[in-house]
Amino acid sequence: MNLNTPTFSSFTHDGLQLAFFDEGDPAGVPVLLIHGFASTANVNWVHPGWLKTLGDAGYRVIAMDNRGHGASDKPHDAEAYRPWVMAGDAIALLDHLGIPEANVMGYSMGARISVFAALANPHRVRSLVLGGLGIGMTDGVGDWDPIADALLAPSLEAVTHTRGRMFRAFAEQTKSDHVALAVCIRGSRDLVARSDMAKLDMPTLIGVGTKDDIAGSPQELAALMQNAEALDIPGRDHMLAVGDKVFKQAVLAFYARVAHR
């Protein structure tokens, strides 16, 4: 675990202050990282070593705290968390930094946001890395209402739902705004049509842990796309796959292959 927190800045979009960092080689190929539900840029990308891994490889590494998370503003309206709205934040960050095109990598909810960003702005997305979300992107990942209920429960001890307890504990660990997360999980679950996945032609890597019971098959999602490959992350569940060394090595190899596109 790497705990060297980078310096965050902020910018305004859609009436919200959004926190971000811009690290690595300023002249390097930019990689925009979009974190998952109930996480933060630090928890998803700094502490598991992604900032160091990508920075050491010569990339410009950019990540923000999604609305409702971390140091960014936290609206309490579910409509503010629709995935295409959050995708607009990501593209606005590229605009703010004057970056015309970036490799975009998202984990879990961040993978969904990445796809919505790529659909709306394909010319801005050089490649996609989708972690922690396979065919669940199009087919759904089960009933998430118990997670919202768990976040609004009076205490962790009051939560009996297994997955609800996992996310409530994670939210407490990250000192999150429980109400913002509850409305986020209710607003951000829009699925991507299979026909829309088929429109995406940028190189794509889809990585899912073999013990992940949330994401769904990466192979099934890859098969819907024009230029995608699937990666099984051995022995990892939804929470642990993100920092796995197999995943990191695969992403670096993938970026080396798409560098000349």
C-alpha positions as CSV (number, residue, x, y, z in Angstrom):
1,M,0.0,0.0,0.0
2,N,1.3,3.4,-1.0
3,L,0.2,6.2,1.4
4,N,2.0,9.1,-0.3
5,T,-1.0,11.3,-1.0
6,P,-0.5,13.7,-4.0
7,T,-1.5,17.3,-4.0
8,F,-5.1,17.9,-5.0
9,S,-6.5,20.8,-6.9
10,S,-10.1,21.6,-7.8
11,F,-12.2,22.9,-10.7
12,T,-15.9,23.8,-11.1
13,H,-18.3,21.9,-13.4
14,D,-22.1,21.7,-13.3
15,G,-22.1,24.0,-10.3
16,L,-19.9,21.6,-8.2
17,Q,-16.3,21.8,-6.9
18,L,-14.5,18.7,-7.9
19,A,-11.2,17.7,-6.5
20,F,-8.5,16.1,-8.7
21,F,-4.7,15.4,-8.9
22,D,-2.5,15.7,-11.9
23,E,0.8,13.8,-11.4
24,G,3.5,11.8,-13.2
25,D,5.3,13.1,-16.2
26,P,3.6,16.3,-17.5
27,A,4.8,15.4,-21.0
28,G,3.7,11.8,-20.8
29,V,0.7,10.2,-22.4
30,P,-2.3,11.1,-20.1
31,V,-4.2,8.4,-18.3
32,L,-7.5,9.5,-16.7
33,L,-8.5,7.3,-13.7
34,I,-12.1,7.1,-12.6
35,H,-12.7,5.4,-9.2
36,G,-15.5,3.2,-8.1
37,F,-18.6,3.6,-5.8
38,A,-17.9,4.6,-2.2
39,S,-14.2,5.0,-3.0
40,T,-11.9,8.0,-3.7
41,A,-9.0,8.8,-6.0
42,N,-6.6,8.0,-3.1
43,V,-8.3,4.8,-2.1
44,N,-8.7,3.4,-5.6
45,W,-5.5,4.7,-7.3
46,V,-2.9,6.0,-4.9
47,H,-3.0,3.5,-2.0
48,P,-3.0,0.4,-4.2
49,G,0.0,1.7,-6.2
50,W,-1.5,2.7,-9.5
51,L,-0.2,6.3,-9.3
52,K,3.3,5.0,-8.7
53,T,3.0,2.2,-11.3
54,L,1.8,4.5,-14.1
55,G,4.0,7.4,-13.0
56,D,7.1,5.3,-13.0
57,A,6.2,4.1,-16.5
58,G,6.3,7.6,-17.7
59,Y,2.6,8.4,-17.9
60,R,0.8,11.6,-16.9
61,V,-1.6,10.3,-14.2
62,I,-4.9,12.2,-13.6
63,A,-7.7,11.3,-11.2
64,M,-10.5,13.0,-9.5
65,D,-12.9,12.4,-6.6
66,N,-16.2,11.7,-8.3
67,R,-19.1,13.9,-7.2
68,G,-20.4,12.6,-3.9
69,H,-17.0,11.2,-3.0
70,G,-13.8,12.3,-1.3
71,A,-13.1,16.0,-1.3
72,S,-15.6,16.8,-4.1
73,D,-19.0,18.3,-3.6
74,K,-21.8,15.9,-2.6
75,P,-25.2,16.6,-3.9
76,H,-28.1,14.7,-2.3
77,D,-30.1,14.3,-5.5
78,A,-30.1,10.9,-7.3
79,E,-30.4,12.6,-10.7
80,A,-27.1,14.2,-10.2
81,Y,-25.4,10.8,-10.3
82,R,-26.7,9.4,-13.6
83,P,-23.6,7.9,-15.3
84,W,-23.7,10.2,-18.3
85,V,-23.7,13.2,-15.9
86,M,-20.7,11.8,-14.0
87,A,-19.0,11.1,-17.4
88,G,-19.5,14.8,-18.2
89,D,-17.4,15.6,-15.1
90,A,-14.6,13.4,-16.4
91,I,-14.6,15.1,-19.9
92,A,-14.8,18.5,-18.2
93,L,-11.6,17.7,-16.3
94,L,-9.8,16.9,-19.5
95,D,-11.1,20.2,-20.8
96,H,-9.9,22.0,-17.7
97,L,-6.4,20.6,-18.2
98,G,-6.4,21.2,-21.9
99,I,-6.1,17.5,-22.8
100,P,-7.6,16.6,-26.1
101,E,-7.4,12.8,-25.7
102,A,-6.5,10.4,-22.9
103,N,-6.4,6.7,-22.0
104,V,-9.3,6.3,-19.7
105,M,-9.4,3.6,-16.9
106,G,-12.3,3.1,-14.6
107,Y,-13.0,0.6,-11.8
108,S,-16.5,-0.8,-11.1
109,M,-18.8,2.3,-11.2
110,G,-15.9,4.1,-12.7
111,A,-15.8,1.6,-15.6
112,R,-19.5,2.4,-16.3
113,I,-18.7,6.1,-16.2
114,S,-15.8,5.5,-18.6
115,V,-18.0,3.8,-21.1
116,F,-20.6,6.6,-21.0
117,A,-17.7,9.0,-21.5
118,A,-16.5,7.1,-24.5
119,L,-19.9,6.8,-26.1
120,A,-20.5,10.5,-25.8
121,N,-17.0,11.6,-26.7
122,P,-15.2,8.8,-28.6
123,H,-12.6,11.2,-30.0
124,R,-11.5,12.0,-26.5
125,V,-10.9,8.4,-25.4
126,R,-7.7,6.8,-26.8
127,S,-8.3,3.5,-25.0
128,L,-10.4,2.0,-22.3
129,V,-9.5,-0.1,-19.3
130,L,-12.6,-1.4,-17.6
131,G,-11.9,-3.0,-14.2
132,G,-14.3,-4.8,-11.9
133,L,-17.2,-4.7,-14.4
134,G,-17.9,-7.3,-17.1
135,I,-21.2,-8.2,-18.7
136,G,-22.9,-6.6,-15.7
137,M,-22.3,-3.4,-17.7
138,T,-25.2,-4.4,-19.9
139,D,-27.0,-7.0,-17.9
140,G,-27.0,-5.5,-14.4
141,V,-25.2,-6.6,-11.3
142,G,-28.1,-7.5,-9.0
143,D,-30.2,-5.7,-6.5
144,W,-28.4,-2.7,-5.1
145,D,-31.3,-1.3,-3.0
146,P,-30.0,-3.2,0.1
147,I,-26.7,-1.3,-0.3
148,A,-28.5,2.0,-0.2
149,D,-30.5,0.8,2.8
150,A,-27.3,-0.2,4.5
151,L,-25.8,3.2,4.0
152,L,-28.8,4.8,5.6
153,A,-29.0,2.4,8.5
154,P,-28.3,3.9,12.0
155,S,-25.1,1.8,12.4
156,L,-23.1,-0.9,10.8
157,E,-24.3,-3.3,13.5
158,A,-27.9,-2.7,12.3
159,V,-27.0,-4.1,8.8
160,T,-27.6,-7.8,8.2
161,H,-27.3,-7.9,4.3
162,T,-23.9,-9.3,3.5
163,R,-23.0,-7.0,0.6
164,G,-24.7,-4.1,2.3
165,R,-22.4,-4.6,5.3
166,M,-19.3,-4.7,3.0
167,F,-20.2,-1.4,1.4
168,R,-21.3,0.2,4.7
169,A,-18.0,-0.8,6.3
170,F,-16.1,0.5,3.3
171,A,-18.0,3.8,3.4
172,E,-17.1,4.2,7.1
173,Q,-13.5,3.4,6.4
174,T,-13.3,6.1,3.8
175,K,-15.3,8.5,6.0
176,S,-17.9,9.1,3.3
177,D,-21.2,11.0,3.2
178,H,-23.6,8.1,3.6
179,V,-26.6,10.0,2.2
180,A,-24.7,11.1,-0.9
181,L,-23.6,7.5,-1.5
182,A,-27.1,6.2,-1.0
183,V,-28.6,8.5,-3.6
184,C,-25.5,7.9,-5.8
185,I,-26.1,4.1,-5.9
186,R,-29.8,4.8,-6.7
187,G,-28.9,7.2,-9.5
188,S,-25.9,5.6,-11.2
189,R,-27.2,2.2,-12.1
190,D,-28.2,2.9,-15.7
191,L,-27.1,0.0,-18.0
192,V,-25.4,0.3,-21.3
193,A,-27.2,-1.2,-24.3
194,R,-25.4,-4.1,-26.0
195,S,-25.8,-2.2,-29.3
196,D,-24.0,0.7,-27.7
197,M,-21.1,-1.4,-26.5
198,A,-20.7,-2.6,-30.1
199,K,-20.2,1.0,-31.3
200,L,-17.0,1.4,-29.3
201,D,-13.9,0.7,-31.5
202,M,-11.1,2.0,-29.3
203,P,-8.7,-0.7,-27.8
204,T,-10.2,-2.0,-24.6
205,L,-9.0,-4.2,-21.8
206,I,-11.6,-5.6,-19.4
207,G,-10.2,-7.0,-16.1
208,V,-12.3,-8.9,-13.5
209,G,-11.2,-10.9,-10.5
210,T,-12.0,-14.6,-10.7
211,K,-13.7,-14.4,-7.3
212,D,-15.7,-11.3,-8.1
213,D,-19.4,-12.0,-7.6
214,I,-20.5,-8.6,-8.7
215,A,-19.0,-7.8,-12.1
216,G,-20.1,-10.6,-14.4
217,S,-18.0,-12.1,-17.2
218,P,-15.3,-10.0,-18.8
219,Q,-15.2,-12.3,-21.8
220,E,-18.9,-11.8,-22.5
221,L,-18.5,-8.0,-22.5
222,A,-15.4,-8.2,-24.6
223,A,-17.3,-10.2,-27.2
224,L,-19.8,-7.4,-27.7
225,M,-17.0,-4.9,-28.6
226,Q,-15.0,-4.3,-31.7
227,N,-11.5,-4.2,-30.2
228,A,-11.6,-5.6,-26.7
229,E,-9.8,-8.3,-24.7
230,A,-10.6,-9.9,-21.4
231,L,-8.4,-10.5,-18.4
232,D,-9.1,-12.9,-15.5
233,I,-7.4,-11.5,-12.3
234,P,-6.6,-14.8,-10.5
235,G,-8.0,-15.3,-7.0
236,R,-9.3,-11.8,-6.4
237,D,-12.7,-10.6,-5.4
238,H,-14.3,-7.2,-6.3
239,M,-12.5,-5.3,-3.5
240,L,-9.0,-6.8,-4.0
241,A,-8.7,-7.1,-7.8
242,V,-8.1,-3.4,-8.3
243,G,-4.5,-3.4,-6.8
244,D,-3.5,-6.8,-8.1
245,K,0.0,-7.0,-9.7
246,V,-1.4,-9.2,-12.6
247,F,-3.8,-6.4,-13.4
248,K,-1.1,-3.8,-13.3
249,Q,1.2,-5.7,-15.5
250,A,-1.6,-6.4,-18.0
251,V,-2.5,-2.7,-18.1
252,L,1.2,-1.6,-18.7
253,A,1.5,-4.2,-21.5
254,F,-1.8,-3.1,-23.0
255,Y,-0.8,0.6,-23.0
256,A,2.5,-0.4,-24.7
257,R,0.6,-2.1,-27.4
258,V,-1.9,0.8,-28.0
259,A,0.8,3.5,-27.9
260,H,1.3,3.4,-31.6
261,R,-2.3,3.5,-32.6
